[in-house]
Amino acid sequence: MSEQFERLQGRTMGEVLENIRRKFGHEAMIMGSRKFRTGGFLGFGGREMVEVYVADTTVQVESLKSGSGAFSTSVRSPEPAREVDESLISRPPIREQGQLEKLEADLGRVHSKLNEVLMRPGEGCSRAHPFLRECYDLLVSYEIESRIAEAIVTQIEEQKLPSGFPAKDSVDLIVRSHLARLFEPNPPMASGDGPRIIFLIGPTGVGKTTTIAKLASRAKVNQRRKVGLITLDTFRIGAVDQLKQYADIFKVPVHVVERSSELVEMVEKCSTAGDEIIYIDSAGRSPRDEPKMSELREFIDVLPEAEIHLVLSTTTQPQTIANIAERFAPMSFDRVILTKLDESVALGSLVGCLLDIGKPVSYVTDGQNVPKDIFPADPERLVDFVMNKQQA
C-alpha cells in the first residue's frame, strides 16, 4: 500500500498544528500524534519533539470525480449534502466503486497502524484528542508537574471540547481558567479590635527584611496607615541597621526585641501609640536547628492574634521548599509570601509544592526596589507568573 498519511514534526504541538493549518487548511484529518526525543548522546541531552499524523486523500477523491484513477496523499472533508432527487443519480461505474473500496480499506489500515503507534507506552498525555494534548503540552511547557497537568486535563476532558484544530487562544484561555482554580484565594484576614499584627518567618536568605520594608512602606506611603516595626533579628550582623535604613526613608521607628516577654510589651506600646499595622521581622532560622525553631515558637505563642506569613524564595528547588514548609508547619503559619520571582524563570515548577502546602499566597515580590516590587497575590496574578506574562 502506498503511504496514505503524512507525518509532520515540530518542537511543540502548537508549532506542528500551525504547519498543518498552513499546508492543509482547516479541513485536514488528524489521525494521531506521539512524542519522541532526538539528538543527544547515549540517551543524554537531545530534545523532545512532537509528531502528528495527517490523512491526505484530496487527490484520490478528486480522481474519483474525474475518473482518472490517480491516487496521491491529500484529504478534504466532503461538502455538506444537498437535497436531490435520488432517482436521477446513477450507480457509479464498477471501476470507481472498486477504487472507493480500496481507499476505505487503505484508510482503515492507516488507522490500525497509527493506533498501534499511539498505544505504545511513553511519556506525555494519554488523551488522543488534539485539544487535550495541546492543553497538556502547554502545561508541561510551564514546568508544571505531569501529575498536575494530567489532573487539569482530566477536568478539561469533562467539558465539551471544540472540534477541528485547537486555536491557541482557546487553549490559553481554558488552561488559565483551570490553573486559577488550583490556588487558594487570598481574602483579607479578619481584623480584631486592636492593630493588625503581621509576623514574618522563614529560613535564612529568602529576603524577609527587604519584604517587611516593602510591606511597611507600602502601608505607610500608599495606604496612609500608621505603622510599627519590630525586629527580633539580633543574630545577623547588620540586620537591625538594614531595617533602620529602610525605616528612616519613610520615617518609621524600629523597635528591637530579644525575648518573648518583651515582644508582648512592645506590641502593647505600639498599639497605645496608635499604630494600625505592626510588622514583626524574625531572624532567619535553619529548619534543622531545633533550639532556634523552639525559640521562634515561643515568640509566636505569645501573640495568638498575629498573622503568620512564611516567606519562601522562588529560586529554591521545589523539594527543598516542601521540606521547609514541613519543618515550619509547627509554627501554624497562615499564609505564604513568595520572593525573588525576578530571579526565577517561572513559577510553574513550584505549583505542586504550593498545592501541597495548601495555604493562600498573600504577596509576591519580583525585585529589590522598595516599595515598588511587591504585589498582593491572588489566583489570577499567580497564573500570570506561572505563564510568565506578569509585567512589572
Secondary structure by P-SEA (a helix, b strand, c coil): ccccbbbbbcccaaaaaaaaaaacccccccccccccccccccccbbbbbbbbbbbbcaaaaaaaaacccccbbbbbcccccccccccccccccaaaaaaaaaaaaaaaaaaaaaaaaaaccccccccccaaaaaaaaaaaaacccaaaaaaaaaaaaacccccccccaaaaaaaaaaaaaaacccccccccccccbbbbbbbcccccaaaaaaaaaaaaacccccbbbbbbccccccaaaaaaaaaaaacbbbbbbbccaaaaaaaaaaaaaacccbbbbbbccccccaaaaaaaaaaaaaacccbbbbbbbbccccaaaaaaaaaaaccccccbbbbcccccccccccaaaaaaaacccccccccccccccccccccaaaaaaaaaccccc
